[in-house]
Protein backbone atom coordinates (compact mmCIF):
# COMPACT_ATOMS: atom_id res chain seq x y z
CA UNK A 1 0.00 0.00 0.00
CA UNK A 2 1.32 3.42 -0.96
CA UNK A 3 2.52 5.79 1.77
CA UNK A 4 2.01 9.51 1.32
CA UNK A 5 4.93 11.61 2.53
CA UNK A 6 3.65 15.01 3.64
CA UNK A 7 5.32 18.11 5.01
CA UNK A 8 5.04 17.43 8.73
CA UNK A 9 4.78 20.01 11.51
CA UNK A 10 8.28 19.52 12.91
CA UNK A 11 7.87 22.31 15.47
CA UNK A 12 4.83 23.52 17.43
CA UNK A 13 4.72 26.84 15.55
CA UNK A 14 5.62 25.54 12.09
CA UNK A 15 3.21 26.52 9.30
CA UNK A 16 5.39 25.68 6.32
CA UNK A 17 8.77 24.09 5.76
CA UNK A 18 11.53 24.54 3.20
CA UNK A 19 13.06 21.36 1.85
CA UNK A 20 16.80 21.88 2.27
CA UNK A 21 18.06 18.54 0.99
CA UNK A 22 16.71 15.24 -0.27
CA UNK A 23 18.63 12.34 1.31
CA UNK A 24 16.91 9.74 -0.88
CA UNK A 25 16.46 9.56 -4.64
CA UNK A 26 13.56 8.24 -6.66
CA UNK A 27 13.94 4.48 -6.95
CA UNK A 28 15.70 4.07 -3.61
CA UNK A 29 14.48 1.32 -1.29
CA UNK A 30 12.97 2.90 1.84
CA UNK A 31 12.40 1.51 5.31
CA UNK A 32 10.26 3.12 7.99
CA UNK A 33 12.43 5.48 10.02
CA UNK A 34 14.85 6.29 7.20
CA UNK A 35 15.72 9.98 6.93
CA UNK A 36 14.15 11.10 3.66
CA UNK A 37 15.05 14.77 3.74
CA UNK A 38 16.23 17.74 5.77
CA UNK A 39 13.60 20.42 6.33
CA UNK A 40 14.07 23.98 7.54
CA UNK A 41 11.34 24.97 9.98
CA UNK A 42 10.75 28.39 11.49
CA UNK A 43 13.40 27.53 14.09
CA UNK A 44 15.90 24.95 12.88
CA UNK A 45 16.76 22.31 10.30
CA UNK A 46 15.07 19.02 11.17
CA UNK A 47 15.03 15.51 9.72
CA UNK A 48 11.93 14.21 7.93
CA UNK A 49 11.67 10.43 8.35
CA UNK A 50 9.74 7.82 6.39
CA UNK A 51 6.52 6.42 7.88
CA UNK A 52 6.36 3.32 5.69
CA UNK A 53 8.35 0.78 3.69
CA UNK A 54 8.70 0.55 -0.07
CA UNK A 55 10.34 2.38 -2.94
CA UNK A 56 10.57 6.17 -3.19
CA UNK A 57 8.52 6.37 -6.37
CA UNK A 58 8.02 10.11 -6.69
CA UNK A 59 9.46 13.30 -5.21
CA UNK A 60 7.01 16.18 -5.61
CA UNK A 61 9.05 19.02 -4.12
CA UNK A 62 12.40 20.39 -5.21
CA UNK A 63 15.24 21.32 -2.90
CA UNK A 64 14.83 24.93 -1.82
CA UNK A 65 11.04 24.94 -2.21
CA UNK A 66 8.75 25.83 0.71
CA UNK A 67 5.55 23.85 1.28
CA UNK A 68 2.73 24.37 3.79
CA UNK A 69 2.30 21.75 6.50
CA UNK A 70 0.26 18.84 5.15
CA UNK A 71 1.43 19.22 1.55
CA UNK A 72 2.16 15.96 -0.27
CA UNK A 73 5.87 16.03 -1.12
CA UNK A 74 6.63 12.41 -2.02
CA UNK A 75 5.13 8.95 -2.49
CA UNK A 76 6.49 5.63 -1.21
CA UNK A 77 4.97 2.53 -2.79
CA UNK A 78 5.68 -0.88 -4.24
CA UNK A 79 7.80 -0.96 -7.41
CA UNK A 80 4.81 -1.82 -9.65
CA UNK A 81 2.06 -0.09 -7.70
CA UNK A 82 0.00 2.49 -9.59
CA UNK A 83 0.40 5.90 -7.93
CA UNK A 84 -1.10 8.08 -10.69
CA UNK A 85 -4.24 8.86 -8.67
CA UNK A 86 -2.19 9.89 -5.63
CA UNK A 87 0.15 12.12 -7.62
CA UNK A 88 -2.71 13.57 -9.65
CA UNK A 89 -4.78 14.44 -6.59
CA UNK A 90 -1.92 16.47 -5.16
CA UNK A 91 -2.43 19.28 -7.65
CA UNK A 92 -6.20 19.48 -7.73
CA UNK A 93 -6.25 18.47 -11.41
CA UNK A 94 -4.80 15.60 -13.45
CA UNK A 95 -1.33 16.35 -14.74
CA UNK A 96 -0.83 16.41 -18.54
CA UNK A 97 0.64 13.12 -19.73
CA UNK A 98 3.29 14.88 -21.81
CA UNK A 99 4.72 16.79 -18.87
CA UNK A 100 5.94 14.50 -16.05
CA UNK A 101 7.16 17.37 -13.79
CA UNK A 102 3.69 18.90 -13.68
CA UNK A 103 2.34 16.87 -10.73
CA UNK A 104 5.12 18.22 -8.52
CA UNK A 105 4.38 21.77 -9.58
CA UNK A 106 0.68 21.21 -9.11
CA UNK A 107 1.17 19.82 -5.65
CA UNK A 108 3.21 22.74 -4.48
CA UNK A 109 1.14 25.38 -6.21
CA UNK A 110 -2.26 24.30 -4.98
CA UNK A 111 -1.09 23.61 -1.46
CA UNK A 112 0.62 26.98 -1.27
CA UNK A 113 -2.84 28.39 -1.74
CA UNK A 114 -3.99 26.43 1.32
CA UNK A 115 -6.37 24.25 -0.68
CA UNK A 116 -7.43 21.21 1.36
CA UNK A 117 -6.26 17.83 0.13
CA UNK A 118 -9.81 16.70 -0.56
CA UNK A 119 -10.56 19.79 -2.64
CA UNK A 120 -9.65 18.40 -6.10
CA UNK A 121 -13.05 16.75 -6.61
CA UNK A 122 -15.27 19.87 -6.29
CA UNK A 123 -13.33 21.90 -8.88
CA UNK A 124 -13.79 19.14 -11.48
CA UNK A 125 -17.53 19.29 -10.92
CA UNK A 126 -17.60 23.04 -10.71
CA UNK A 127 -15.99 23.75 -14.07
CA UNK A 128 -18.67 22.04 -16.24
CA UNK A 129 -21.52 23.72 -14.36
CA UNK A 130 -20.58 27.09 -15.78
CA UNK A 131 -21.22 26.02 -19.36
CA UNK A 132 -24.86 24.86 -18.90
CA UNK A 133 -25.67 28.08 -17.09
CA UNK A 134 -24.50 30.18 -20.02
CA UNK A 135 -27.75 29.98 -22.08
CA UNK A 136 -29.80 31.42 -19.23
CA UNK A 137 -27.43 34.40 -18.90
CA UNK A 138 -26.49 35.67 -22.40
CA UNK A 139 -24.19 38.45 -21.17
CA UNK A 140 -21.63 36.31 -19.35
CA UNK A 141 -21.62 33.63 -22.05
CA UNK A 142 -18.89 35.28 -24.11
CA UNK A 143 -16.18 36.13 -21.52
CA UNK A 144 -15.00 32.54 -20.90
CA UNK A 145 -13.46 32.34 -24.38
CA UNK A 146 -10.83 35.15 -24.13
CA UNK A 147 -8.79 33.55 -21.32
CA UNK A 148 -7.91 30.69 -23.68
CA UNK A 149 -6.56 33.09 -26.33
CA UNK A 150 -2.91 34.10 -25.86
CA UNK A 151 -3.56 37.24 -27.87
CA UNK A 152 -6.12 38.60 -25.42
CA UNK A 153 -3.77 40.18 -22.84
CA UNK A 154 -2.31 42.91 -25.08
CA UNK A 155 -5.76 44.28 -25.99
CA UNK A 156 -7.19 45.51 -22.62
CA UNK A 157 -6.08 49.15 -23.06
CA UNK A 158 -8.34 49.47 -26.15
CA UNK A 159 -11.32 47.65 -24.65
CA UNK A 160 -13.94 48.48 -22.07
CA UNK A 161 -12.99 45.56 -19.84
CA UNK A 162 -15.74 43.22 -21.01
CA UNK A 163 -13.35 41.06 -22.98
CA UNK A 164 -10.60 40.88 -20.38
CA UNK A 165 -9.78 37.46 -18.93
CA UNK A 166 -10.13 38.54 -15.30
CA UNK A 167 -13.91 39.22 -15.39
CA UNK A 168 -14.51 35.82 -16.97
CA UNK A 169 -14.73 34.26 -13.55
CA UNK A 170 -17.50 36.72 -12.65
CA UNK A 171 -15.46 37.90 -9.68
CA UNK A 172 -12.01 38.34 -8.23
CA UNK A 173 -9.39 36.20 -9.92
CA UNK A 174 -8.01 33.57 -7.56
CA UNK A 175 -4.39 32.52 -7.38
CA UNK A 176 -2.12 30.82 -4.87
CA UNK A 177 0.51 32.88 -3.00
CA UNK A 178 3.26 30.90 -4.72
CA UNK A 179 1.75 31.59 -8.13
CA UNK A 180 1.54 35.33 -7.40
CA UNK A 181 5.17 35.39 -6.28
CA UNK A 182 6.35 33.52 -9.37
CA UNK A 183 4.29 35.77 -11.64
CA UNK A 184 5.92 38.83 -10.08
CA UNK A 185 9.39 37.34 -10.40
CA UNK A 186 8.85 36.35 -14.03
CA UNK A 187 6.96 39.53 -14.97
CA UNK A 188 3.81 37.71 -16.07
CA UNK A 189 0.29 39.17 -16.00
CA UNK A 190 -2.04 36.98 -13.94
CA UNK A 191 -4.96 38.31 -15.95
CA UNK A 192 -3.55 36.63 -19.04
CA UNK A 193 -3.66 33.15 -17.52
CA UNK A 194 -6.47 30.61 -17.24
CA UNK A 195 -6.12 28.79 -13.91
CA UNK A 196 -6.27 25.00 -13.81
CA UNK A 197 -6.29 24.58 -10.04
CA UNK A 198 -9.33 24.07 -7.78
CA UNK A 199 -12.13 26.44 -8.73
CA UNK A 200 -10.07 27.98 -11.52
CA UNK A 201 -7.31 29.00 -9.12
CA UNK A 202 -4.02 29.93 -10.77
CA UNK A 203 -1.28 27.63 -9.45
CA UNK A 204 2.45 27.21 -9.99
CA UNK A 205 2.21 25.06 -13.11
CA UNK A 206 0.04 27.71 -14.81
CA UNK A 207 2.81 30.27 -14.34
CA UNK A 208 5.43 27.84 -15.64
CA UNK A 209 3.27 26.98 -18.66
CA UNK A 210 2.59 30.66 -19.31
CA UNK A 211 6.29 31.40 -19.30
CA UNK A 212 6.95 28.57 -21.75
CA UNK A 213 4.14 29.82 -24.00
CA UNK A 214 5.51 33.35 -24.02
CA UNK A 215 2.65 35.10 -22.25
CA UNK A 216 3.08 38.87 -22.25
CA UNK A 217 5.11 40.18 -19.34
CA UNK A 218 3.76 42.92 -17.10
CA UNK A 219 6.88 45.06 -17.06
CA UNK A 220 7.02 48.79 -17.36
CA UNK A 221 9.84 50.61 -19.10
CA UNK A 222 11.11 51.81 -15.73
CA UNK A 223 11.12 48.26 -14.40
CA UNK A 224 13.07 47.09 -17.44
CA UNK A 225 15.71 49.74 -16.78
CA UNK A 226 15.96 48.88 -13.07
CA UNK A 227 15.82 45.09 -13.37
CA UNK A 228 18.46 44.61 -16.01
CA UNK A 229 19.97 41.15 -15.99
CA UNK A 230 22.75 41.00 -13.40
CA UNK A 231 21.89 44.33 -11.75
CA UNK A 232 20.26 42.73 -8.71
CA UNK A 233 20.08 39.55 -6.68
CA UNK A 234 16.91 38.14 -5.12
CA UNK A 235 17.54 36.29 -1.86
CA UNK A 236 14.61 34.05 -0.82
CA UNK A 237 13.53 34.41 2.79
CA UNK A 238 14.39 31.53 5.08
CA UNK A 239 11.71 30.17 7.38
CA UNK A 240 13.45 31.81 10.35
CA UNK A 241 13.42 35.25 8.73
CA UNK A 242 9.75 34.84 7.83
CA UNK A 243 8.99 34.06 11.46
CA UNK A 244 11.00 37.04 12.70
CA UNK A 245 9.14 39.34 10.30
CA UNK A 246 5.76 37.96 11.36
CA UNK A 247 6.55 38.29 15.05
CA UNK A 248 7.85 41.81 14.61
CA UNK A 249 4.49 42.70 13.09
CA UNK A 250 2.66 40.88 15.90
CA UNK A 251 4.68 42.63 18.60
CA UNK A 252 3.42 45.96 17.29
CA UNK A 253 -0.04 44.71 16.40
CA UNK A 254 -2.43 42.65 18.53
CA UNK A 255 -0.10 42.63 21.54
CA UNK A 256 -0.67 45.74 23.73
CA UNK A 257 2.93 46.91 23.98
CA UNK A 258 4.80 49.60 25.90
CA UNK A 259 8.54 50.10 26.41
CA UNK A 260 10.55 51.06 29.49
CA UNK A 261 14.26 51.86 29.64
CA UNK A 262 16.59 52.21 32.62
CA UNK A 263 20.29 52.03 33.47
CA UNK A 264 21.82 50.00 36.28
CA UNK A 265 25.24 50.02 37.86
CA UNK A 266 27.08 46.91 36.65
CA UNK A 267 30.16 47.49 38.80
CA UNK A 268 29.51 44.60 41.18
CA UNK A 269 28.55 42.29 38.31
CA UNK A 270 31.83 43.12 36.57
CA UNK A 271 33.78 42.52 39.79
CA UNK A 272 32.06 39.17 40.35
CA UNK A 273 32.79 38.08 36.79
CA UNK A 274 36.46 39.04 37.15
CA UNK A 275 36.78 37.13 40.44
CA UNK A 276 35.22 34.00 38.96
CA UNK A 277 37.45 34.17 35.88
CA UNK A 278 40.53 34.26 38.12
CA UNK A 279 39.35 31.05 39.80
CA UNK A 280 39.70 29.08 36.58
CA UNK A 281 38.09 28.40 33.21
CA UNK A 282 35.42 26.17 34.74
CA UNK A 283 34.15 29.12 36.82
CA UNK A 284 34.11 31.64 33.99
CA UNK A 285 30.73 33.22 33.29
CA UNK A 286 29.46 35.87 30.88
CA UNK A 287 27.53 39.04 31.61
CA UNK A 288 24.59 37.37 29.87
CA UNK A 289 24.71 34.47 32.35
CA UNK A 290 24.58 36.94 35.23
CA UNK A 291 21.66 38.79 33.61
CA UNK A 292 19.69 35.56 33.11
CA UNK A 293 20.24 34.61 36.75
CA UNK A 294 19.12 38.08 37.87
CA UNK A 295 16.05 37.93 35.61
CA UNK A 296 15.03 34.53 36.98
CA UNK A 297 15.23 35.78 40.57
CA UNK A 298 13.35 38.97 39.67
CA UNK A 299 10.55 36.98 38.02
CA UNK A 300 10.22 34.94 41.21
CA UNK A 301 9.68 38.19 43.13
CA UNK A 302 7.34 39.64 40.47
CA UNK A 303 5.30 36.69 39.14
CA UNK A 304 2.83 38.96 37.34
CA UNK A 305 5.51 39.51 34.68
CA UNK A 306 6.09 35.78 34.26
CA UNK A 307 3.03 35.42 32.05
CA UNK A 308 1.51 34.91 28.62
CA UNK A 309 -0.95 37.23 26.88
CA UNK A 310 -3.73 35.04 25.44
CA UNK A 311 -6.07 37.68 24.04
CA UNK A 312 -8.98 37.22 26.43
CA UNK A 313 -6.90 36.36 29.49
CA UNK A 314 -3.43 36.54 31.02
CA UNK A 315 -1.89 33.26 32.11
CA UNK A 316 0.51 33.45 35.07
CA UNK A 317 3.06 30.67 35.50
CA UNK A 318 4.41 29.18 38.71
CA UNK A 319 7.59 27.95 37.04
CA UNK A 320 10.15 30.23 35.41
CA UNK A 321 11.50 29.32 31.97
CA UNK A 322 13.79 31.99 30.50
CA UNK A 323 14.54 32.06 26.77
CA UNK A 324 17.76 33.66 25.56
CA UNK A 325 18.04 35.10 22.06
CA UNK A 326 20.86 33.56 20.02
CA UNK A 327 21.93 35.03 16.69
CA UNK A 328 22.36 32.43 13.95
CA UNK A 329 23.51 32.86 10.38
CA UNK A 330 20.18 33.96 8.95
CA UNK A 331 18.11 35.01 11.92
CA UNK A 332 17.44 34.48 15.59
CA UNK A 333 16.43 31.54 17.77
CA UNK A 334 15.50 31.46 21.45
CA UNK A 335 16.55 28.30 23.32
CA UNK A 336 15.06 27.95 26.80
CA UNK A 337 16.60 27.58 30.25
CA UNK A 338 13.87 25.70 32.11
CA UNK A 339 13.37 26.40 35.83
CA UNK A 340 16.08 29.04 35.59
CA UNK A 341 15.37 30.30 39.11
CA UNK A 342 16.42 26.90 40.48
CA UNK A 343 19.71 26.86 38.58
CA UNK A 344 23.01 28.11 39.96
CA UNK A 345 25.01 30.68 38.03
CA UNK A 346 27.36 27.92 36.84
CA UNK A 347 24.42 25.74 35.79
CA UNK A 348 23.09 28.63 33.72
CA UNK A 349 26.51 29.31 32.22
CA UNK A 350 27.11 25.72 31.16
CA UNK A 351 23.61 25.18 29.80
CA UNK A 352 23.60 28.51 27.98
CA UNK A 353 26.89 27.72 26.22
CA UNK A 354 25.61 24.31 25.15
CA UNK A 355 22.30 25.68 23.86
CA UNK A 356 23.97 28.55 21.99
CA UNK A 357 26.46 26.19 20.32
CA UNK A 358 23.81 23.77 19.15
CA UNK A 359 21.52 26.63 18.09
CA UNK A 360 24.20 27.91 15.70
CA UNK A 361 24.66 24.37 14.40
CA UNK A 362 20.87 24.03 13.89
CA UNK A 363 20.82 20.98 16.15
CA UNK A 364 18.22 22.04 18.71
CA UNK A 365 15.08 19.97 19.15
CA UNK A 366 11.67 21.74 19.22
CA UNK A 367 11.39 21.01 22.95
CA UNK A 368 14.52 23.09 23.57
CA UNK A 369 13.25 26.32 22.01
CA UNK A 370 9.58 26.30 23.03
CA UNK A 371 7.80 26.69 26.35
CA UNK A 372 9.47 29.86 27.64
CA UNK A 373 7.65 32.27 29.94
CA UNK A 374 10.00 35.26 29.51
CA UNK A 375 12.86 36.17 27.17
CA UNK A 376 16.19 38.01 27.32
CA UNK A 377 17.88 39.58 24.29
CA UNK A 378 21.42 40.94 24.66
CA UNK A 379 23.12 43.10 22.02
CA UNK A 380 25.69 44.63 24.35
CA UNK A 381 28.53 42.69 22.73
CA UNK A 382 27.84 44.57 19.49
CA UNK A 383 28.28 48.01 21.07
CA UNK A 384 24.53 48.69 21.25
CA UNK A 385 23.50 50.98 24.11
CA UNK A 386 19.77 50.27 23.98
CA UNK A 387 17.24 48.78 21.57
CA UNK A 388 13.66 47.56 21.32
CA UNK A 389 13.53 43.78 21.46
CA UNK A 390 10.83 41.83 19.62
CA UNK A 391 8.35 40.21 21.98
CA UNK A 392 8.18 36.43 21.61
CA UNK A 393 4.39 35.81 21.49
CA UNK A 394 2.51 34.91 23.58
CA UNK A 395 4.98 36.01 26.27
CA UNK A 396 4.05 39.15 28.16
CA UNK A 397 7.54 40.64 28.22
CA UNK A 398 11.13 40.62 27.05
CA UNK A 399 14.25 42.27 28.49
CA UNK A 400 16.61 44.01 26.06
CA UNK A 401 20.18 44.37 27.38
CA UNK A 402 22.63 46.91 25.99
CA UNK A 403 26.36 47.22 26.49
CA UNK A 404 28.38 47.87 29.64
CA UNK A 405 30.38 51.08 29.54
CA UNK A 406 32.41 53.12 31.98
CA UNK A 407 30.98 56.52 32.89
CA UNK A 408 31.10 58.92 35.84
CA UNK A 409 28.29 58.56 38.37
CA UNK A 410 27.08 60.48 41.41
CA UNK A 411 27.22 58.42 44.64
CA UNK A 412 26.41 59.95 48.04
CA UNK A 413 26.56 63.40 46.54
CA UNK A 414 30.04 62.82 45.12
CA UNK A 415 31.06 62.41 41.49
CA UNK A 416 32.86 59.12 41.03
CA UNK A 417 34.50 57.48 38.05
Secondary structure, DSSP 8 states (H G I E B T S, - for coil): --EEEE----STT-SEEEEEEESS-TT-EE-TT-EEEEEE-SS-EEEEE-SS-EEEEEE-S-TT-EEETT-EEEEEE-TT---HHHHHHTTTS---TT-TTHHHHHHHHHHHTT--GGGHHHHHHHHHHHHHHTTT-TGGGTHHHHTT-TTSGGGGGGS-STT-SGGGGSS---B-HHHHHHHHHHTB-GGG----SGGG-B-HHHHHHHHHHT--B---HHHHHHT-TTS-------HHHHHHHHHHHHHTTTS-----------HHHHHHHHHHHHH-GGG---HHHHHHHHHHHHHHH-GGGSEEE-SS-EEE-SS--EEEEEEETTEEEEEEETTGGGS-HHHHHHHHHHHHHHHHTT---GGGSS--SEEEEE-GGGT---------TTBS-EEEE-------EEETTEEE-
